[in-house]
Amino acid sequence: MSEVRKPRDPVTGHIKALAKGFKYLIEPNRMTLDYPAETMKLPPNYRGFFTVDDVKCIGCSMCEMVCPPEAITMVPRIVGSGGKTLPAESAPQDQKAAKRTKRPVVNWGKCIFCYFCVDVCPVDAFRPTGVHDVAFYTDREYRPTYEEYLNPPEDPYKSSKKVVSKADKKRGVSYEPAP
Amino acid sequence: MSEKVYNLEEAATLSPSGEKYIVLQIGPSHPGSGHMRLVVWLDGDIIVKVDPDIGFVHRTSEWLSERREWIKAVPIVERIMLPDTIHANLSYVLAVEKLLGIEPPPRAQYLRSLAAEINRITSHLYGIGIFGIFLGSSTVYMWAFGDREPFLDLMEMLTGARITYSYIIPGGVRWDMPNGFKERAETVLQYMERRLKDYEDIWVKNPVVQARTINVGVMKREDAISLGVVGPNLRASGVYYDTRKHKPYAAYKDLDFEVPVMKNGDAYDRLLIRVEEIKQSIRMIRQILKDIPEGKIIADNIYNQLNPVMKKVYEEKRRVMFPAYMIHLRPPPGEATSMVEAGRGEIFFYIKSTGDKYPYRFRWVTPSFRNLPFFTHVAVGHRLADLPAIYGSIDYFPPEADR
């Protein structure tokens, strides 16, 4: 390893460093995204916000049990009575599903997006939305009711230009318009 | 470097009005890469004594993990070493697997090594970047942090997250390599190889850097061994020890790689060794992408417990869902240890199970904690202006040391 360590002649060293700096001054290796005018379309397996399929869910509480930060609460889903959490008109027609009475709700302030709940679900009822850039303005918004949880936060930058990242031999990361 | 011998007891007993040494408090608000305080006694600008005051970011990871189900410790240990999460995850899971007696399939072993090597590159780039800003070069700081991006994108493609991957579970890994990963990884590696040449010109072989780091903070070989420092810092002092070679885990016994060793043990060697390790990691990632065997990514006894819905998801998306067994892991009574070579050095895990649903004892020693002697032993005798070079060169990460 001694050849790696050999001190470089100061004059050549400074000139080389300056030349490299100058090269990147003229031709910068920029990989910054012009956020939020451009936002990323996240890959399909991205671990962002997620919601639960009301019909598929069987209310087994496995997600509540596995959640490491204890962000998931099982709430009663009272059907037909106006409901504490879900009004009757949005109840599923499937009577069998309607009888199962517990549903998960995620506290977004606690959730760490490890997706243990998504993976432990025996019926694969969780649905990732691919949304990530959401800001909450009040404490209340962190803690959705079940009804609100069924409609998870929407992408606030829907109108901005969507790009996907691509590996680039020259610049490391480059962006191209999302398909 | 001053050879004068100082009487530290005298420094401690002197009254504030008649004190001989200046006591300088560096920190605790984020002096480097996290909250910690260095209390430095100075004679003029010669460092007489350094007392690292750690614990500002102690996050009770052991306490928390002893009061939760076994699987819930995976995200906890990750949050301790954020630039290096895969290694924390891997070392914990290896210990749990020893207790459970599960052996992951070969493809999972390769994927673990792949994730670990990508993570090692991002961890070293993080270290190089922080070293850069310590010596006042914002260029290399921006470059190194920017060049983590292609690798973080790779990890995002593999695991769905950028930093906290939670990728490794007892029995295997959670996601298989997606389509197009190999091509993308190869492009990124070519990019990084080219960039390493740029780094050499602007940073590694820059005469300013050489002037500030050569023969600064020398840790002699014998001292490094007796003080128990680990990782690249140990190898920079001339000790050939790497857990990947000496106690291979994951796929390392099948991989062909060298362990870079330097002999001078100064700050410059510690910088060089990180650059050399990035080169070795690139070499290993290429081998893994070429040699990775086909097959399952989860051990059979976990796979057999998946229900039909989960098996269908596994076949379609190559994503491992958790059987209920994963929540209720109850390893048989016993003890297990594991060692993993993380970016900053060796992680040591000790876990004791009494057959209960929580670990009875959860103990881990992180590399940054074991690299603390650099402050107390190496900095003494240098000028104050050399302290950033020493701190930066050991790639010390306070949250990791405090656990």
Interface residues (C-beta under 8 A of the other chain):
Chain A: M1 V4 R5 P7 R8 P10 G13 H14 K16 A17 A19 K20 G21 Y24 N29 M31 P43 N45 Y46 R47 M62 M65 V66 P68 P69 I112 F113 C114 Y115 F116 D119 V120 C121 P122 V123 D124 S165 A167 D168 K169 K170 R171 G172 V173
Chain B: R68 E69 I71 K72 V74 P75 I76 T139 G146 D147 E149 P150 D153 L154 E156 M157 T159 G160 A161 T164 S166 R174 W175 P178 R184 A185 T187 V188 Q190 Y191 R194 R195 D198 D201 I202 W203 K205 N206 P207 V208 Q210 I214 P260 V261 M262 K263 N264 Y268 D269 L272 E276 N307 V309 M310 V313 R319 V320 M321 F322 A324 M326 I327
